[in-house]
Amino acid sequence: MSSDSPLQISRWLLTALGTRMFLYHENLVPRNSAVLVVSNHRSFMDAPILMAAVNRPIRFACHHYMDQVPVMREIVKLLGCFPLDSLEHRQQSFFRQASQLLQSPQMIGVFPEGGEPMVQETHPQKTGEFHRGFAHLALRAPIQNLAVLPVAIASCEESNGAGVPLKLLSLIDPSEPLFDQNGWHPLVIYHRVNVFIGRPHWVKTSERQHYRGKDAKTVVADLTNYCHTEIDQLLAQGCY
């Protein structure tokens, strides 16, 4: 598979599904630098949407269970995703793989809401709590000229079908607590979607210095809140 294949597959998928994508502020996408893309997450379509939006392949960190479920496993591999390890090794796996890819340099994508929005019905213009792993990665990775790029995916028209029973997925991956509930794994398909590119945050040397000291929690929280706030404000623009 060539390095551009995930981008080509993403474009093909959007065409096959008849998805209309409208892109705003594309001039804010950094060029010729390492980029960590941070986005909200509700659908299996989010990865191809983001690749089509930035017009570059993106290596996404995806949930462990996506590498366990037949068909989904093949899709994430075609899209160039790197599945994380099971729960007890997830953080170490994320830092190791993402740091290596950023140094390549490749564009990395993360969904800081985690897998929860994927197994519950959520509002298109609302976000959940952001986990802080991406901020730790940005501040810890030994990479100069690193941009953290918030991107908002605002679904304007979609269909939501029942995908797979969660109890069935628990048989495939019994270690995943998200599957220990009744109901179905939603299958959200975007028909019309607005993608808003946010203002990139360039990681500063001073931030890395604070991260190595007693202000580590503060600088991590600041970066996490910046991306969360930027995405929420972009989603508030909605559909027009």
N, C-alpha and C positions, 0 to 999 in steps of 0.2 A: 504494500500500500504506500503510495507516494505521500509526501508531506502535505500536499494540498488536498488529498482525498477527503478528509473530514469536511472541509469547506464545500467541496463539490457535492458530497452526499447531503449536506445540510440544505443547499440550494435545491437539490432534486426533491428532497422530502417536502419542503415548503411548497414547491410547485405541484407535487403529487397530491398534497392535501388541500390545495387551492387557497393557501393562506396569503392574505394581503398584508404586507408589512410596510409601515410608514416610519421613517427614520428621522430623528431630530438631533441637531447639534453634533453631527458626525465629524465636524472639524475639531472637536475636542479629543478625538482618539489620538493618543501619542504615537509617534512614528519613530522607528529606529531606536527603541529602548525596551527594556524588560517591562512587562505590564501584568499586573494582577487585577483581573476583572472581578468585580463584586456585584452580584445581582440578586433580586428577589426571585422566588422559585415556586412555581405551582404546577408545572407540566413537564413531561418528557420532551416537549418541544423547546424548552428554554435554551438548551445548549445549541441546537441548530439555529434558533432565532438570533442568538448573540453572535455566532460566527458569521452569519449572513450580514448582520448589522455592521460589524467592524471590518468585514471583508478580509478576514484572516483566520487560519485554523487556531483554535483555542483548545488547550489540554485541560479538561475539567476533572476536578476531584469529585467522584460520585460515590454514593452511599454503598456500603459493603454489599447489601442485599441485591443491588443491581447486577452484580457479577455472579449471583447465585441463581437467578431466575432465567429459565430458558427463554429465548427470543430477545428479552431485554438485555441479556448478557451479550448477545451478538450485536445488538444495536449500539450499545455503549462502546464496544470495541471498535466498530466501524467509525464512530465519531471521535475516536482518539481519547476517550476518557480513561482515567486511571482510578480504578476502584480502590477504596481504602480497606484496610484490614478490619478484622472483627473488632468489637468494642474495646477489648483490653489492650489492643495494639494500635488503635486508630490514630491517635495523636502523633506517635512516632512515625508511623507510615506516611501521614500527610506531610510532615515537615521534611522528611527525607526525600520523598518523590518530588514534591513541589519545588524544593530548593534546587535540586539537580536540573529540573526542567527550566526554571527561571535562569539559571546560569548558562543554558544552552546557546542563546537565550530563546525561550519560547513564551508565548502568551498563555498564562494560566487563568482559569476561571474557577470561582468558588461561589457556592450558594450558602451564605452564613446562617440561613434559617434552618439548615439541616434537612432531614428527610420528613419531618412532621407535616409540612404543608402538602407533601405528595400523597399522604394517606388520609387526609381530611379535606372536606370541602371548605374552601377559603374564598374570601372576597377578592376580586381581581385588583382592587386598588388599596388593599390593606397588607401590611407586612407583620410578621411575628418578631419575636426576640431574635437578635443577631448573636450567634456564638462568636467568640473573640479569636478563634484560631487563626483566621486570615491576618489579623492585626499582628499577632505574635510572629507569623511567618514573615510579613513585610519588614518588621523591625529587627528580626533575627537573621534573615538571609544575608549573606555577604555579597550583596549586589549593589553596585553603584548605578545611579540614574534609574531608579525603580519607581514606577508610577502605579498608584492604586486607583483604579478607574471604576467609580460607581455607575451602574447602568440600571435603568428602570424599564421593566416590561409591563406595559399596561394593556391588558386584554380588553378589547372593545366588543368583539363578538366571539362567542365560543360555544362549543357543545361539551357536555359533561356526561360521559357514560360510565357504567360500572365495568371496571377492568377485571380484577381478580379478587376472590375472597381473601381477606387478610389472614384468616385461619389457615388457608391453604399455603400462603407464603410462610407462615410460621413453621410449617413442616419442612420447607426448603431451608429456612434459616431460623432455627429455634432460639438463637442468641439475640435476635432483634426484638427489643421490648415493644416497638411500634406495632408489631403484628399481633400482640397479645390482646386483641379486642375484636369485637364483632364488626360486621360491615364489609364493605368492598373497597379495594384500592381504586380511587377515582382515575378516570382517563380523560384528561382535559385536552381538547383540541382547539387551537386558536383558528378562527376564521378571519378576523381582522385584529391587528395588534399594532400599537404604537410603541416604539422603542426610543427612549430618551437617554442620550449620553450625558453623564454628569461631568462635573469639573474634576479633573484628575488631581490627586494629592501626591506630590512628589516627596518621597521619604527623605528627610533631612538627616545630616550627620548628627545634629544636636539631639534629634529624637532618639537615634540609636544610642547615643551616650546616656540619655535619661533612662532608656530601657534597661541598660546594664546597671543602673543604680537604684536608689530607693524610690524613684518616681516611676518605676516600671508599670505599675497598675494604672497610673494616671495617663501615661502616654498611650497605652493599649486602649483604655476606655475612650480617650479622645479620638483616636483613629476609627474605632468601631462606631462611635456616635456620629462622626462626620459622615461616614458612608450611609449609615441608617437614615440620618436626617436628609441627606441629599436625595436618596432614593424615594423617601416618603414625599418630599416636596415635588419631585418630578412626577410621581404617580398622581399627585393631586391635580396635575394638569389634565389628567383623564383622557378623554377621546373627543376629538374635534376634526 
